[in-house]
């Protein structure tokens, strides 16, 4: 298995910024992404999302 990472709210903010800079957000504006991350923070979300390298076999979409 490849690398495993855990992304939290700070990481999602950076991802939203990168998507906006690269014009690859796809689902809305940078402000929309920031609002979603802020809503999660306001609700007390402190969890993480596990992200790992693609294994080359599992169905996936980008």
Rosetta silent file (secondary structure, phi, psi, omega in degrees, C-alpha in Angstrom):
SEQUENCE: XXXXXXXXXXXXXXXXXXXXXXXXXXXXXXXXXXXXXXXXXXXXXXXXXXXXXXXXXXXXXX
SCORE:     score description
SCORE:     0.000 S_00000001
   1 L     0.000  150.169 -179.970    0.000    0.000    0.000 S_00000001
   2 L   -83.383 -161.179 -179.947    1.159    3.537   -0.658 S_00000001
   3 L   -67.799  147.775  176.228    1.268    6.551    1.589 S_00000001
   4 E  -121.943  133.532 -179.185   -1.667    7.379    3.844 S_00000001
   5 E  -125.872  157.471  174.457   -2.491   10.960    4.819 S_00000001
   6 E  -124.349  117.294 -177.134   -5.098   12.521    7.082 S_00000001
   7 E  -100.782  131.782  176.030   -6.555   15.841    5.902 S_00000001
   8 L  -113.604 -167.560 -175.542   -8.248   18.270    8.298 S_00000001
   9 H   -60.268  -40.160  178.821   -9.878   21.680    7.913 S_00000001
  10 H   -61.913  -39.830  178.069   -6.591   23.535    7.381 S_00000001
  11 H   -64.662  -42.018  179.531   -5.728   21.117    4.585 S_00000001
  12 H   -64.508  -33.414  175.976   -9.137   21.601    2.968 S_00000001
  13 H   -64.062  -43.298  178.594   -8.621   25.372    3.030 S_00000001
  14 H   -65.286  -38.855  178.178   -5.310   24.903    1.207 S_00000001
  15 H   -63.618  -42.929  178.542   -6.962   22.537   -1.297 S_00000001
  16 H   -61.732  -41.554  178.616   -9.695   25.109   -1.983 S_00000001
  17 H   -63.416  -46.253  179.451   -7.054   27.780   -2.551 S_00000001
  18 H   -62.354  -41.144  178.930   -5.087   25.542   -4.901 S_00000001
  19 H   -63.731  -39.012  179.138   -8.195   24.589   -6.849 S_00000001
  20 H   -66.738  -42.632 -179.604   -9.102   28.259   -7.268 S_00000001
  21 H   -64.988  -39.292 -177.681   -5.595   29.175   -8.427 S_00000001
  22 L   -88.541    0.760  179.152   -5.514   26.288  -10.893 S_00000001
  23 L    57.896   37.503 -179.149   -9.122   26.943  -12.031 S_00000001
  24 L  -123.458   26.317 -179.465  -10.048   23.340  -11.327 S_00000001
  25 L   -62.189  -45.674  172.053  -12.607   23.765   -8.550 S_00000001
  26 L    75.946  -29.713 -174.088  -15.376   22.300  -10.679 S_00000001
  27 L  -117.699    5.758 -178.856  -18.143   22.552   -8.106 S_00000001
  28 L   154.085 -172.389 -175.983  -18.378   26.228   -7.283 S_00000001
  29 L   -85.032  169.898  174.486  -16.350   29.263   -6.432 S_00000001
  30 H   -60.222  -40.463  179.339  -13.468   29.686   -4.022 S_00000001
  31 H   -63.182  -37.693  176.719  -15.816   31.626   -1.742 S_00000001
  32 H   -62.115  -45.133 -179.580  -18.245   28.669   -1.726 S_00000001
  33 H   -62.901  -43.304  179.037  -15.451   26.291   -0.712 S_00000001
  34 H   -63.564  -38.209  179.517  -14.287   28.651    2.041 S_00000001
  35 H   -64.782  -40.101  178.616  -17.862   28.976    3.323 S_00000001
  36 H   -64.414  -46.411  178.987  -18.246   25.195    3.541 S_00000001
  37 H   -61.913  -40.337  179.448  -14.958   24.814    5.428 S_00000001
  38 H   -65.649  -40.208  177.552  -15.975   27.663    7.764 S_00000001
  39 H   -61.443  -41.264  176.885  -19.366   26.059    8.430 S_00000001
  40 H   -61.582  -44.630  179.426  -17.640   22.821    9.396 S_00000001
  41 H   -63.403  -42.708 -179.645  -15.332   24.717   11.751 S_00000001
  42 H   -62.900  -28.936  179.354  -18.257   26.657   13.249 S_00000001
  43 L   -85.517    1.373  176.485  -20.020   23.369   13.973 S_00000001
  44 L    86.747   14.257  179.538  -16.962   22.135   15.874 S_00000001
  45 L   -62.700  126.323  177.613  -15.719   19.631   13.301 S_00000001
  46 L  -130.265    9.239 -177.871  -12.242   18.472   14.290 S_00000001
  47 L   -75.228 -179.267  176.089  -12.038   15.182   12.410 S_00000001
  48 L  -132.119  162.768  176.164   -9.831   14.203    9.537 S_00000001
  49 E  -115.692  129.084 -179.807  -10.367   12.413    6.235 S_00000001
  50 E   -79.311  128.267  177.924   -8.023    9.566    5.326 S_00000001
  51 E  -127.520  132.693 -179.916   -6.450    9.958    1.893 S_00000001
  52 E  -135.141  162.894  178.584   -4.081    7.419    0.415 S_00000001
  53 L   -59.341  146.460  178.070   -2.229    6.835   -2.823 S_00000001
  54 L   -67.279  134.501 -175.927   -4.276    5.215   -5.594 S_00000001
  55 L   -86.339   -4.156  177.623   -3.691    1.472   -5.684 S_00000001
  56 L    84.598   -3.957 -176.522   -4.171    1.178   -9.453 S_00000001
  57 L  -127.457  -31.412 -177.009   -7.079   -1.256   -9.150 S_00000001
  58 L   -72.262  140.320  175.198   -9.913    0.320   -7.162 S_00000001
  59 L   -61.065  138.141 -178.657  -12.648    2.159   -9.086 S_00000001
  60 L  -154.943  161.541  172.619  -12.160    5.893   -8.682 S_00000001
  61 L  -139.754  158.718 -179.914  -13.045    9.222  -10.220 S_00000001
  62 L  -116.775    0.000    0.000  -11.436   12.632  -10.112 S_00000001
